[in-house]
């Protein structure tokens, strides 16, 4: 996915999140997906912030939850090495 596609995805998910119209499970997935887009852009602080929102909602599937936790742990350990 090119950067402009990622920027569009982030913008679209942001609109959905800020609309306050999504059911909780969809809101969690929107944060998760926007976090994925940030991750693909290398914006790891924003990735972790969105994954945290998704995780705290307790509405993610087990697979998505595991990926979000794994990504947070991996990013934290990378930062500790720098």
Secondary structure, 3 states (H helix, E strand, C coil): CCHHHHHHHHHHHHHHHHCCCCCHHHHHHHHHHHHHHHHHHCCHHHHHHHHHHHHHHCCCCHHHHHHHHHHHHHHHHHHHHC
